[in-house]
Amino acid sequence: MSKFSILVNREHLLPETYIPSPLTEPSIPFSAPPGDKKRLLVKDAATAAEELFQRAGKEGIRLCGVSGYRPYSRQQELYRAALAKREKLLRKTGEAPMIAVAPPGSSEHQTGLALDVSCPSENYDLEETFALTPEGKWLSAYASLYGFILRYPRGKETLTGFPYEPWHIRYVGEPLALYLSLTGLTLEEYHLL
């Protein structure tokens, strides 16, 4: 297994002190302002993202990075806010949907290998409808050629522990990305082999 095949989820946590190195800012369009940590990725993932976005641009596809690296402390803030929102909804409606925000330590964004991607037609939002856009379809078809997988595919929610996220790509390196893409396996299933 390569260093890029690390499994991070609710059962395989990163320590609070984990900070990937080296982090660098890829030369791709981002919705976050310059200097924001969201614009950072591990060097190999950043290089692959540049190549992926460059090819997309040549084919008339306008991709935009929304969120890359996220430190443990920021994930903790997001998770607490999601819990509060879920609790409020539960009190109001009696129903509580699955929390899409990962608990601290279980977010792939902390690895610097994950990148949320959107496009202008989605107003740079992270929505399931991204999958229906030309950009979403292109990303699904070509991400693996650059070492990325669509990490949370439809129909695999019980395996990954996360809802379907067509915008969330994860760098695993080209050989593994191609293998997972061809077999339809998730990273969880791969780690069970």
C-alpha positions as CSV (number, residue, x, y, z in Angstrom):
1,M,0.0,0.0,0.0
2,S,1.2,3.5,-0.8
3,K,1.3,6.5,1.5
4,F,-1.6,7.9,-0.5
5,S,-3.9,4.9,0.3
6,I,-4.4,5.9,3.9
7,L,-7.9,5.2,5.1
8,V,-9.5,8.0,7.1
9,N,-13.1,7.7,8.3
10,R,-15.2,7.5,11.5
11,E,-13.4,4.2,12.4
12,H,-9.9,5.1,11.3
13,L,-9.1,8.5,12.9
14,L,-6.2,10.9,12.5
15,P,-4.7,12.3,15.7
16,E,-5.5,15.9,16.6
17,T,-1.8,16.7,16.0
18,Y,-1.6,15.3,12.5
19,I,-0.5,17.9,9.9
20,P,0.5,16.6,6.5
21,S,3.7,17.8,4.9
22,P,4.6,19.4,2.7
23,L,1.4,21.4,2.0
24,T,1.4,23.6,-1.1
25,E,-1.1,25.7,-3.0
26,P,-1.9,24.3,-6.4
27,S,-2.3,26.7,-9.4
28,I,-6.0,26.1,-9.9
29,P,-9.0,28.4,-9.5
30,F,-10.4,28.4,-6.0
31,S,-13.5,29.9,-4.5
32,A,-11.6,30.6,-1.2
33,P,-9.5,33.8,-1.1
34,P,-5.7,33.7,-1.4
35,G,-3.9,32.7,1.8
36,D,-6.9,30.5,3.0
37,K,-5.7,27.1,4.2
38,K,-8.6,25.6,2.1
39,R,-6.4,26.2,-0.9
40,L,-3.6,23.8,0.3
41,L,-3.0,20.2,-0.7
42,V,-0.1,17.8,-0.2
43,K,2.5,18.4,-2.9
44,D,1.7,15.3,-5.1
45,A,-2.1,15.9,-4.8
46,A,-1.5,19.6,-5.8
47,T,0.5,18.6,-8.8
48,A,-2.1,16.1,-9.9
49,A,-4.9,18.7,-9.4
50,E,-3.1,21.2,-11.6
51,E,-2.8,18.6,-14.4
52,L,-6.5,17.6,-13.9
53,F,-7.8,21.2,-14.0
54,Q,-5.5,22.0,-16.9
55,R,-6.9,19.2,-19.0
56,A,-10.5,20.2,-18.0
57,G,-9.8,23.8,-19.1
58,K,-8.5,22.6,-22.5
59,E,-11.8,20.7,-22.9
60,G,-13.9,23.7,-22.0
61,I,-14.7,22.4,-18.5
62,R,-14.6,25.0,-15.8
63,L,-13.8,23.4,-12.5
64,C,-13.1,25.3,-9.2
65,G,-11.6,24.1,-6.0
66,V,-13.7,24.8,-3.0
67,S,-12.0,23.1,-0.1
68,G,-8.7,21.2,0.2
69,Y,-6.8,20.9,3.5
70,R,-8.7,21.4,6.7
71,P,-7.0,21.3,10.1
72,Y,-8.5,19.3,13.0
73,S,-9.5,22.5,14.8
74,R,-11.6,23.8,11.9
75,Q,-13.2,20.3,11.4
76,Q,-14.2,20.4,15.1
77,E,-15.9,23.8,14.6
78,L,-17.8,22.6,11.5
79,Y,-18.9,19.4,13.3
80,R,-20.1,21.2,16.4
81,A,-22.2,23.5,14.1
82,A,-23.6,20.5,12.2
83,L,-24.6,18.8,15.5
84,A,-26.3,22.0,16.7
85,K,-28.2,22.3,13.4
86,R,-29.2,18.6,13.5
87,E,-30.4,18.9,17.2
88,K,-32.5,22.0,16.3
89,L,-34.1,20.1,13.3
90,L,-34.8,17.1,15.5
91,R,-36.6,19.2,18.1
92,K,-38.6,21.0,15.3
93,T,-39.5,18.0,13.1
94,G,-38.8,14.9,15.1
95,E,-36.4,13.8,12.3
96,A,-32.7,14.0,12.1
97,P,-30.8,13.4,8.8
98,M,-27.4,11.8,8.6
99,I,-24.7,14.4,9.5
100,A,-22.7,15.0,6.3
101,V,-19.9,16.7,8.2
102,A,-17.2,14.4,9.5
103,P,-16.3,14.3,13.1
104,P,-12.9,15.8,13.9
105,G,-10.1,13.3,13.1
106,S,-12.3,11.5,10.5
107,S,-12.2,14.0,7.7
108,E,-10.0,13.3,4.7
109,H,-9.5,17.0,4.4
110,Q,-7.1,16.8,7.3
111,T,-4.8,14.6,5.2
112,G,-4.3,17.3,2.5
113,L,-5.3,14.6,-0.1
114,A,-9.0,15.6,-0.5
115,L,-10.4,18.3,-2.6
116,D,-14.0,19.5,-2.9
117,V,-14.7,20.7,-6.5
118,S,-17.6,22.7,-7.9
119,C,-18.3,24.9,-10.9
120,P,-19.9,28.3,-11.9
121,S,-23.2,26.7,-12.8
122,E,-23.5,25.4,-9.2
123,N,-22.5,28.9,-7.9
124,Y,-19.5,27.0,-6.4
125,D,-21.8,25.2,-4.0
126,L,-21.3,21.6,-3.0
127,E,-24.6,20.0,-4.1
128,E,-25.5,16.6,-5.5
129,T,-26.7,18.3,-8.6
130,F,-23.0,18.9,-9.5
131,A,-23.1,15.3,-10.7
132,L,-25.5,16.3,-13.5
133,T,-23.4,19.2,-14.8
134,P,-21.0,18.8,-17.6
135,E,-18.2,19.5,-15.1
136,G,-19.5,16.8,-12.7
137,K,-19.8,14.3,-15.5
138,W,-16.3,15.1,-16.8
139,L,-14.8,14.9,-13.3
140,S,-16.3,11.5,-12.7
141,A,-15.0,10.2,-16.1
142,Y,-11.4,11.6,-15.9
143,A,-10.4,12.1,-12.2
144,S,-8.9,8.6,-12.0
145,L,-6.5,9.3,-14.9
146,Y,-4.9,11.9,-12.6
147,G,-4.8,9.8,-9.4
148,F,-8.1,10.9,-7.9
149,I,-11.2,8.9,-6.9
150,L,-14.8,10.1,-6.3
151,R,-14.5,9.1,-2.6
152,Y,-18.2,8.9,-1.6
153,P,-20.1,7.3,-4.5
154,R,-23.8,6.8,-4.6
155,G,-25.0,3.4,-3.3
156,K,-21.9,3.0,-1.0
157,E,-23.0,5.2,1.9
158,T,-23.2,2.3,4.4
159,L,-19.6,1.3,3.5
160,T,-18.1,4.8,3.6
161,G,-20.2,6.1,6.4
162,F,-20.8,9.3,4.4
163,P,-23.6,10.4,2.1
164,Y,-23.1,10.6,-1.7
165,E,-20.7,13.5,-2.5
166,P,-20.0,13.8,-6.3
167,W,-17.8,16.9,-5.6
168,H,-15.4,15.2,-3.2
169,I,-12.3,13.8,-4.8
170,R,-9.4,12.1,-3.0
171,Y,-5.9,11.7,-4.3
172,V,-4.7,8.0,-4.0
173,G,-2.2,8.0,-6.9
174,E,-2.8,6.9,-10.5
175,P,-2.4,3.1,-10.1
176,L,-4.9,2.8,-7.2
177,A,-7.3,5.4,-8.7
178,L,-7.5,3.4,-11.9
179,Y,-7.9,0.1,-10.1
180,L,-10.7,1.5,-7.8
181,S,-12.4,3.2,-10.8
182,L,-12.4,0.0,-12.9
183,T,-13.5,-2.3,-10.0
184,G,-16.0,0.1,-8.4
185,L,-14.5,-0.5,-5.0
186,T,-14.4,2.1,-2.3
187,L,-11.2,2.7,-0.3
188,E,-12.9,0.9,2.6
189,E,-13.4,-2.2,0.4
190,Y,-9.9,-2.0,-0.9
191,H,-8.5,-2.0,2.6
192,L,-10.4,-5.2,3.3
193,L,-8.7,-7.1,0.5
